[in-house]
Amino acid sequence: MPKRPPVIRDKDTIEFRLTEQSESRLPFVFVETLDEATLAERSLRVYEEAARDRRLIHVLNRSTDGILGTAMVQPSSDGKRPLRAEVGGLAVHPGARGFGIASHLFKVMMVYAVKESGRDQPDEQYIGHVVEGNVASIAAVLGAGFRSTGIVELHRNDIDAGIDHLIPEGGSFVRMESFAFDRAALDGLILDLWRFVREQQGVIARSDPAGDVRITLDFSHIISPGYLDAESARIGSSRGKTP
């Protein structure tokens, strides 16, 4: 079998982009092709709706134009108050793991969703579910300002996503860890992103057998450096110190 080229190479630039509604099939096909056993299955309609609401993000390798990941804030479908938006659909290509892309993706997504998307409602609750034992996804969620709310039993139709493949044979539900976003964590997320952009210049590295691979993460299409500068100054002023 011929050896496939790596999806990420040294000095590549990896971009986070808001997905246009006309592009929503791209992350949908990416997730379908990835076929991760721990991911709930979402229809193309869900991707289209998240893109319409400017709450769907995809990760692109600028050097190859290949999609490396995606995540979304899935709008509430029941119309009840308070609104409950499902945060999920997190998928990162196996060849792009180990850089912390998922962690940065979730932070960017939550800062944008709450502060900049124009879709946030004051009483909106952001919740997430992760299959028990999915350590990497749990770490990304907790690092993005979510707190654990315990173990829940999800049945079919409890969320707008297919979970049949996750339910044990003969069972009627799957046990998942549940999370809720803590709005008080927003300032900390903004400062984390500011430090990453201004102090680390957006560069992260992964140690591979052939040597370190250094990449640049660019999410300025979603959150500009100028916005982070202004917000970090505001936060520093409110705390009586610089960030």
N, C-alpha and C positions, 0 to 999 in steps of 0.2 A: 504494500500500500504506500503511495507517495506521501512524503512528509509534508504536512500543511504548514504554511508560514504562520508565525505567531500573530495573534490579533492585536497585540501591543508590542511595539519595539522601543528601544532606547530613544529618548528625545521626542517621542510622539506627543502631540497635544490632543487632549481629550476634552470635548466640549459637552456641557449640559445645555440642552435647548428645550424651550417650550414647544410642544408638538402642535402644529397647526391641525385643524380638523381634517383638512385634505391629506394630511400625512398620517392619520391615526392608524391606518392599516400597517404601517411600518413596524411600530412597536408591538402591535398585535401579532403579526407574523413572527417577529423575533421571539416572543414568549412561546408561541405555539411550536416553533422549531426547537427551542431550547428544551421543552418538554420536561420541566423540573417536576419531580414527583411531589414536592412539598408545596407547590403553588396551587392556589385555587384557580379555577378556569373562568376567565371573564370573556364575555362575548365581544364582538366587534362593536356592538352598540355602546357598551360601557366605555370603550376606548374613545369612541366618537363623542360621547357626552362629556367625558373628562377633558378632552381636547377643546371642545366648544367652550367649556368653562375656564379654560386656560389653567388647568390643573393636571395636565399630563406632561411628563418630562421624559425625554429620551437622551441617551448618552451616545455620543458620536466620536469616533476616531477621525480627526480632521485629515490625517494622512491617507486613510484608506476609504473614508466615507462609510465604514462599517458601523452598524449599531452594536453597542456593547452593553446596554442596559436600559432600564426604564422603571418608572414608578409613578403612582398617581394618587390623587385625592379623589375618591369616588363619591359623587354627590349623593346625598340622601335620597332615597327613592320613595319613602312612605309619606313624606310631607308633614310628618308629625313634629311638634315642638317639645323640647328643644331639638334642633336638627342634629343628626348624628351622621357625620361623614366618615366613610371607611377609608383609611389610609393603607395602601398596600400595592399589590402588583409589582413588588420589588423583585427585579430579576437582573442579574449581572452575569455576563458570559464567563464560563469557567476560566478561560484564559486571561481574563481581566481582573481576577480576584487576587487579593493580597496587597492591594494598593490602598485600600480604604475608600474605594469609590462609592460603595453602598452607604457608608457612614456620611460622607460629604453630600451625597445625593439626597438623603433624608433631611439633613439640616437645611440645605438650600430649599427643598420643597416646602418645609414647614414655615420657614421665614417668609418665603414668597406667598404661600397660601394665606397666611394670617395677615401679613403686613402690606402686600403689594398687589395681590391678584384682583382686589376689588370685589371678590365674591364672599369674603368672610362675613359671617353674621355674629353679633355680640354673644349670642347664646349657643353658637355652633360648637358641638363637641366633636373632636377628632379622635377616632378610636382605631385600633388595629388588632389583628389576630395573627399569631404565629404558631405553627405546629410545634408541639412540645419537642424540645431537643434540637431545634434549628438554631444552634448557638450563634452563628454569624448574623442572622436576621434579627435575633433578639438583641444582640449587642448594638446593631445599627439603630434599632428603634429606641432603646434606652438612651443611647448617646445623642438622640435628636429631641430630647425633652419629654419623652413619654415616661409614664410610671406604670408599673405592673398593677393590674387590678384582679389578678388571680387566674385560675383555670376555669374555662367555660366549656360547656358542651354545645357545639354548634350542630344543628339539624339542617337538613335540606331546606332551602328557601329562607334560612335565617339571615343570610346576606345575599346580595345580588351577584353571586358567583357560584360556579359549579364546584361542589366539594365531594361529590359521590366517590371519586377515586381515593379520597382521603379517609373515608369511612371504612372501618374494619369489616371484613366479610361477615355478614349476619347481623351487623350492628345498624343503628339508626342515627348515630352522631359521631363526631370526631372531637376529641379533647384538644383544645388550643389554649395557649397563653394569651390573655387579653391585656390590652394596654390602652391608656387614655393620655392625651396630650395635656401637659401642664403649661398653661399660657405664661406662667411666671418664669418659665425657662427661656423665653424668647430672647431676652437681652443677652443671656449667656451664649446662645447659639449665634447671635449676631457678632459678638466679640470673638468667638471661635473662628468664624469665617473671616473676619477682619484680620486676625492674626495670621491666618493661613495665606491670605492674599498679600498682605503688606510685609510680614516678617519671613514667611517661607516662599514668597513669590509664586505661590500656587504649585510648587514642585514637591512631588512625593516619589519615593523609591521603593522598589521591591528587590530583595536579594534572590537571584536565580543562580542555578548551577553554572551558567555561562558568564555570570557577573551581574552587578547591579543594573537594574533597568530604571531609569529616571524619566518620569513623565510630568507634563504640566496639565493641571486641571483648570479649565477656563469656564466659569459659570457667569461671566459678565453679560451674556445674553439675557439672563434672568434677574440677577442682582448685580448692579454695577458697583465698581470699587468706590465711586463717589458716594453712593448711598451708604455703603459700609463705613466710609470715613465720617459722614455726617452723623450716622447713628451711634458710632463708637464715641464720638465727641459728646453727643447728648448723654449717653450712658455714663461716660466718665465725669461729666459735669454734675450729673445727679448724684454721683457717688463721691464727689469732691476730689477726683483724681483722674489722671489720664489712663486710657486703656492699656 
